[in-house]
Amino acid sequence: MFVEIKMEAKLKIAKSEVLHKDRVWSVSWGHKDGIIASTSGDCSLKLWDKSLSPLDSFVHDRTVRRVKFAPDGKQLAICSFNGKVLIYKLENGVFEEYAELEGIFA
C-alpha cells in the first residue's frame, strides 16, 4: 500500500544583510557551537554567530571556494583557487591557521 503525503512549507526571510562583497561560494555550519562559516569571491572566509554577528574574517589572495567544519566543530578546512587547502584549529576561542596543503598544477 502506498500513501502519498503532501506537505507545504512557507519560508520567511528573518534577516537579510550583505555579508560579502562578491558571490558566496560555500557555507558551513559548526553544529557544536552554531558558528557559521562562509567563503566568497571577495577572497575571504568569514565566521558568524547564529544571529549573523561577525566573529572573525580571514582574507586570502584568491577566491575562497569551499569551507567545511570538522564534526567536533574545533577545526575547519578551506580551499581556494590558489591551489591550497588551509586547516584552521580552534585554540583559546580563536581559529588559527594550523596546517597548509598545497597542490601542484601540471
N, C-alpha and C positions, 0 to 999 in steps of 0.2 A: 504494500500500500504506500502510495506517495502522497504526501501532504505538502502543498505549496503555501508558504507563509510570505506575505508581503509586508515589508516594513518601510516606513517613511521616516526620514531624518531631516530636520531643518537645522542647518548650521548658521550660526550668527557670529560675525567677527566681533570679538570683545574689545580688541585693542589693535590699532594699526599705526605703525611707526616705520620710518625709514631707518634701517639698521646698517645698511651697507651703501656704498656709492656706485655699485655695479651689480650685475646679476648674482644671485645667491646660487651656488652650485650644490651645496650639501649642508644638511643639518643633522645633528646627532644629539640625543637626549641622554644625560647621565642618570640612569634610573635610581641610583643610590641617594643622590642629593638634589636631583632636579635641575642640575645645570644644563643649559642648552648651549651647544657649540655650533657656529655657522661659519662657512667658508664662502669666499666670493671672488669675482673677477677684479675686485679692487685690491687684490694681493693680501688679504687679511684673513685671519682667524679671529673670531670674536666669541667671548663667553658671556652668557647672560644668566640671571637667576630666573625663577619661574614667572616673575612679574615683568620680565624683559628689561630689568635694570642692568646696565653694563657692569661686568665684573672685571674683565681684562681683555686686552687686544694684542695680537701679535701681527706684525707686518713682515711680509716676505717679498722677495724680488720678482716673483711671477704669480700668476693666478693660482690660488689655493683651491684644489678641485674637490677633495673629499676629506671628511673627518669621521672618526669613529671612536667612541668610548670603549674601554675595556669593561667587561661585565662588573668589575668591582667599583668602577667609576673613578679610580685613582690614577689611571693613565689614559691618554688619548693619542691617536696616531693621525697624522695629516699627510696628504700627498699633494704635490704641487707640479706645475708644468716645468719646474726647474730640474726634474728628474730625481727629486729627493723625497724620502719619507722621513718625517720627524716624529719622534716619540716624546711626549711630554709626560712628566710624572708629578703627581700632587705631593708637594713637600711643605709642611707647615702652612697649609691653607693656600698655597700658591702653585700654579702649574709652571714647572721649569723644564727647559729642554733637557732630555735625558740621553737620547741616542739619535744618530742620524744615519740613515741608509741611503746610498746613492746608486742609481742605475747608470749604466753606460750605454750610450746610443751608438749603434753601429752604422 
